[in-house]
Amino acid sequence: MRLLKLDRKLLFGKNLFLEDSRRILKMVVSLNAERGKRRVYEGIEKKEARDCLSSVGCDMILGHYCGKPMPKIEVSE
């Protein structure tokens, strides 16, 4: 699977909810969707951020919103 991993620093240094930031993110996501890559954004901690990313076409998220980090033994069971 081809995957584009978007780091939280891409836009969280700016305000993700500002329209300019959303346009930049939407452009990055759509360009990579056209190339057949799935998009995952990491560092998501709040529902509002998840909703914003979902609205611009981000496929997957990682972060405390989904669940806290687990030891390897718990993940593999």
Secondary structure, 3 states (H helix, E strand, C coil): CCEEEECHHHCCCCCCCCHHHHHHHHHHHHHHHHCCCEEEECCCCCHHHHHHHHHCCCCEECCCCCCCCCCHHHHHC
